[in-house]
Amino acid sequence: MILGLVAVCAPLADACLSRGMTKLPAISLSHPATLVIAVFTPWITLGIALLIGFFASYLTALSWADLTYVLPATAFGNVIVALLSRFWLQETISLERWAGIVLITVGVGFVARGPSLTVRPAPVVGEERPR
Amino acid sequence: MTIPSLATHPGLWTAAAMIAAIVLCSTAGEVLTAAAMKSVGDLDEIRAHSGLKGAIRAVLTCPLFFAGVGFLALAFFSLLLALNHLNLSLVAPASASLTLVTNAIAGKLFLKENVDRRRWTAAVLVCIGVYLLAH
């Protein structure tokens, strides 16, 4: 559930940010303040709201799983980004990019099948304490 | 300083620099945030004992968390800048995937996580995937 929220909120937020930023005129590095102004446009605001939902879920997941497990396990969002880019933002995705996305997904599958948390050596237990 | 060429067709190196900025800031932010959350403990358990306010207080009283958020904010503004010049279908998967690889390295080095052969294999697959994405 938590990992699912991380995977869904992040690509939706990226799509909103992209939609908002492409509607703006090109931003130059000499005027960084325009990036701050962009934050208050509707699509960027919606993107930020989704990012807050993502971040809350992400922090919860990090409190009980390894970083190197949480990130790959939620990288299925790349596939969602590709679908959003193709069908919502009308971007063209070449065959090579689709192949890249498939490879990334296979890599993610490798990681996700492993343990979620690094097991630390624990003190020996099992012996009865003297009463 | 203005970079006129950026506004229309960013070159390969410019695009790489934009993505690299996102990746480096994200990695630093995520490693610091992960370290903070490990020091805080299981948020589900804290919420069960102390409620939502207790869980929020536990997170907000951890200095490492704010260091992580600072780097994540830098990564966010780097992302906004990149999205202004590059396609989402390149920026989002490329930065997310490369961050996966740099996080595997940083997780092993700084967080002492068990990054086994399975995770390294995944990192190689992701690298090839990113190469294909850039074409």
Interface residues (C-beta under 8 A of the other chain):
Chain A: P11 D14 A15 L17 S18 M21 T22 L24 A26 I27 S28 L29 S30 L35 A38 I44 L51 L59 T60 L62 S63 W64 D66 L67 T68 V70 L71 P72 A75 G77 N78 V81 A82 L84 S85 R86 L89 E91 I93 S94 E96 R97 A99 G100 I101 V102 L103 I104 V106 G107 V108 F110 V111 R113 G114 P115 T118 V119
Chain B: M1 T2 I3 L6 A7 T8 E30 V31 T33 A34 M37 K38 V40 G41 D42 L43 D44 V59 F76 F77 L79 L80 L81 L83 N84 H85 N87 L88 S89 L90 V91 A92 P93 A96 S97 T99 L100 N103 A104 G107 K108 L111 K112 E113 N114 V115 D116 R118 R119 T121 A122 A123 V124 L125 V126 I128 G129 V130 Y131 L132 L133 H135
